[in-house]
Amino acid sequence: MQKSLLSKLFVLFVTVNMSYFSLNAQKKSTIATDNKITEKVLQNILDENKHFATQGKVADYIPELGKMTADAIAFSVVDANGKVISVGDTNKKFTMQSISKIIALMVAVQENGEEAVFKNMGYFGSDKPFNHFGNLEITGKPLNPMMNAGAILTVSMIEGEGETAFHKVLKMVRFITKNNNINYNEAVYLSEKETGHRNRGMFYIMKNSGLISGEENQLDNYFKQCSIEVTAEDLAKIGYFFANECVRFDGDATYKNADLSKLIQSQMMVAGMYEFSGEYARRIGLPSKSGVGGGITISVPGKMGIGVFSAPLDSHGNSVAGYQMILDFSKRFGLNIFAPK
């Protein structure tokens, strides 16, 4: 009788423990699945955050930008293996705007060297908007290459007459994205040229201080590079490129340069989100560059690239829903570079 009871208790003990381990294994399996970057995960993040777009406003200080659809949204990731995963309005094109600044900086440094480029501008962050005159009225030098003044100076350093500088930037964007169909939006370019009076003011202050020579038509290169049209997937590929020592998502190492990669990412971290960069670094902790066209490109150093798009912007000029998607994604996968691994 006692043996029988003991046998039953033993069987019960084994059964309970097997059930426990089975449930635990299922739980671990689910966690493992959840930690994979999949289309389903990205779609969930997009769906949970797209409503934030209603809190923003499509940029209209450049009239042509104001025509952008407010409810279009896209989210793309190029993972550590170079695999592209995209959801949302994946074919929606929008202009790079300030995101083009990191490409122009790359080209200018390649041709002139970092010391020559930064001799006439700083590495500083700023508490001022992207189109603020910054340091110009005091020292005549831009604070950094991510604000408009610094970006105008940067593209002026790229060698070549006429539109050569623009074509070099466009060629690099096409290479990084492996997309030769990328071009600029002429209507946006003309709209920017017609309304870009603050940028002209910056140009002439720098010309007055001897940083820029030549005529005002040099600004055409800047206006055109801002008008280059891309998709969220293109931005994810750009983010991957700078995250991985300037190696393309398919492994092409033509421009491999670890030091240049660090320079670009450091500027993205310090000033890539305008005067919001400090708070953005605290909350998300990833090198990122936004544009008033509604895009943000993000580099996860040594790992992946992320691209988001949603046209409505916050008061800083950053995509509202785009920021929320990045924040959610960064938390979910523990990507903040300041967080312990």
N, C-alpha and C positions, 0 to 999 in steps of 0.2 A: 504493500500500500504506500509506504513511504517512498520506495524506489519509483513507483509509478508517478507519484506527485512530483518528485524531483525531476523525472524525465520530462514531464509536461512543462514544468517551470523552465527547464533548460531550452526546450523547443521554443517556448514563448520568448525567452531572452534572445535567442538567435534570430528569431523572426523579427522582433522589434529592432534589433541592431541592424539587420539586413535592410529593413525598410528605411532606417535612419540614414545609413550609408548610401542607399539608392537615391533618396531625396536630396542628400547633400551633393551627390555626383551630378544629379539633374540641375541643381542650383548652380554648381560650378560651371556646368556646360552652358547654361543660360548666360551666366556672366561672361564667359569666354566669347559667346556669340555676340553679346551686346558690345563687347570691346572691339569688335571688328568694324571697320569703316565700310558700310554697305550703302547701297542706294536707298534701302528702307530707312536706315538711320538718318541719312541726310534729308530724306523726305519728311520724316517726323520732325526734325529740327526746323525745317522750312515751314511746315504747317503750324508748328507751335509759336512761331515768331513773326509770321507774315503780317499779322494784325498791327504790329508796331509801325508799319508804314503810314498808318493814318495819323500818327503823331508828328510826321515830318512834312516838309514842303519841297516840291520840285524846284530846283534852281531856275530862276527866270531873269537874273541880272544880265545873262546872255540870252536874249529873246528866243533864240532857236532851241536852247536847252529846255525852256518852259513847255515845249511841245511833247516832251517825253511822257509815256504812259506811266501813271502813278502806281498801278497795281501789278506791273510786271516784276517778277522776282526770280532769282536764280542762285544756285549754290553748287560750287564745284570743288572737288579735292583731287589733287594728284598725290597719291600715297607714296610711301618710301620706296616702292618698287617701280614707280613711274606710271602706275595704273591710274587712268582718269575716270572719276566717278562724278556724274553730274545729275542734278534734278532741277525741276522748275522750268522757267523759260530759257532753255539752254541755247536757243538760236537768237535770242534778243541781243541786238548790237547797241552799244552805247559808246560815247566818246571817253577816252582815257583821262582827259584833262590833266590834273596834277600827277597822276600815276606815271605819265610819260617822263616826269622829272628824274625818276631813278634810272631810266634808260639813257637819257641825255647825259646824266652824271657819269654813267659807266663809259660812254663813248668819249666824253671829254677827258676823263682820267686815263683811259687807254692811250689817247693821243698826246696828252701833255704831262701826265704824271700827277699824282695826288698833291704834291707840294706846290706845283705851279697853279693848280686849280684853287686850292684853299689859301693861297697867298692873298687872294683878293676877297675872300669871304670867310665866315666862321663855321664852326661845328656846332653852334649854339642852338638850344631850343628857344621857344618864344611863348609869351603869353598873349601874343597878338594874332589876329586873323591872317590867313594866307596871303591876302592882298594888301597887307599893311606895309608902310614904307620902312618899318623896323628901324634899323640902325643907319639908314642912308643919310638922314638929315644931320647926323652927328659925325660919323666917321666916313660916310660915303660908301661903306662896304656892307653888303647884305649879311644878315645873321647866319644864314645857312642856305644850301641849294634846294631846299624843299619849299621855301616861300617863293612867291612869284619873282621878286627882285633877284634872288640867287639863281633861280631857274633861267631867267632871261640872260644873266651873266654867263651861266654854264653853257647854254647853247651857243652863245656868241664865241666861246672858246673852241668850238668844234671847227676844224679846218675846212676851208672850201668857200667858194664864192656863191652868191645867189642862194638857191634852195638846197645846196649840197648838205648842209647840216641836218635839215629836216629829213632828207632822203637817207642819211646815215642812221638816224634814229628809227625811221620806219623799217629800214632793212634789218636792224637789230631786233625790233619787235617781231618781225616776220620769222627771223631765225629762231628766237627763243620759243615761240609758239608753234613753230613748224607749220606756219599758215601763211602762204604767199598771197592769199586772197585779201589779207588785211590792207585797208587803205584809209584815207582820211575822209571825213564828211565835209564836203565843200560848203554846204549851207551853214554848218556850225562854224567853220573857219571864217567865213565872210561875216557872220554875226559877231564873232569874237573880235575880228579886226575892226569892225565898225564901232564897237562899244568899248574897246580896250583902252580907254584914256588913262586910267590909273597906271596901267602897264607902260604906256608911253612916258608918263611922268617919271617912273622908275628908270626907264631907259635913258632919259636925258639927264637925270641926276648922276647916273653912273658914267655917262659920256662926259659930263662936266668934270667929274673927278678923275677922268683918265682911265677908267676901268674898261670902257668900251669905245672902240673907234668905228667909223663907218656911219651909214645913214639909217634912218628909221625903218627902212624896208627889211632890216635884219630881224625885226620883230615878227615878220611873216613866218619865219622858221618856228618861233615859239608858238604862235597861234595855230600853226598847222600841226605841230606835234601834239598839242592838246586836243586836236580834233580827230586824232586817229581812233578808228572804231574797232572795238573788240567785244568779246563775250566773256561771261564769268569763267568759262573754261580756259580762255586765253590768259586771264589773270591768275588762275591757279597754276598754270605752267610757268608764268613769270615768277610767282612766289616760290615755286619749286627750284627754279634756276638759281636764284640768289641764296636759297637755303642750302644748296648743295654745291657750293664753290664754283658757281657759274657753269655747271654741267647741265645740259638739257635733259628733259624728262625721259628721252629715249636713250640716254647714255652718251650723246655726242659731247665730247670734251674739247671742242675747238677753242673755246674761250675760257677754259678752266683757269681760275685764279682765286685762290683762297683768300688772299689779302683784299682784293677788290670786293669779293663777296662780303667780307666782314665790314668793309667801309660802307657799302650800300645798306646793309642791314642795320648798322649802327645809326645811320641817318634816318632810316625808316622808324627806328625805335624812338629816337630823340625828337624828331620833328615831322614824322610821316602823317600824323593825324592832327596837324596844325596845333592850336593852343590847347587841344584836348589830349595831346600826346602823353603828358605826365599821368593823368588819371587813367588813360587807356593802358599804359604800361603797368600800372598798379593792378588793374582789374583783369586784363587779358594777358599781358606779359609776352607779346609776340611782335616782332618787327612787322609793321604794316604800313601801307600807303593808300590813302583814299583819294578820290577825285570827286568834284562836284557833279560829275555825270552820274553818280550813284554807285560806282564800283569801289571795291577795296581789294587789294592784293595782300596776302599774308604769307610770310615765310616762317616755317617751323624749323629752326636751324638744324641742319644735318638730317632732316627727315622729309617733310612734305611741303606742298604749296596749297594754298586755299584761295579761292576767288568767290566773291559774293557780289550781287547786284540788286539794288532796289533804289529807285530814283529819289524818293522823298528824303530830304536831309534834315539834320538837326541844326541848331544855331551855329555850330562850328563848321558846318559844311560837310559832315560825314553822314553816310547812309544810316538811317535809324534802324530799320529792320536788318540791314547788313551787320551792323554792330551787334545786335542781339543774337543773330545766328552764330557769329564768331564766338561771342561770350559763352553761349550754350555749348557749342562744339568744343571749345577749349576746356571748359569745366568737365564735360563728359569724358574726355580722353586724357585729361591731366597734362595739357600741353604748355601751360605757363612755364617759361624758362626759369622763373624765380622760385618755383615750387620744388620741394624735395622729391626726388624720384624714388 
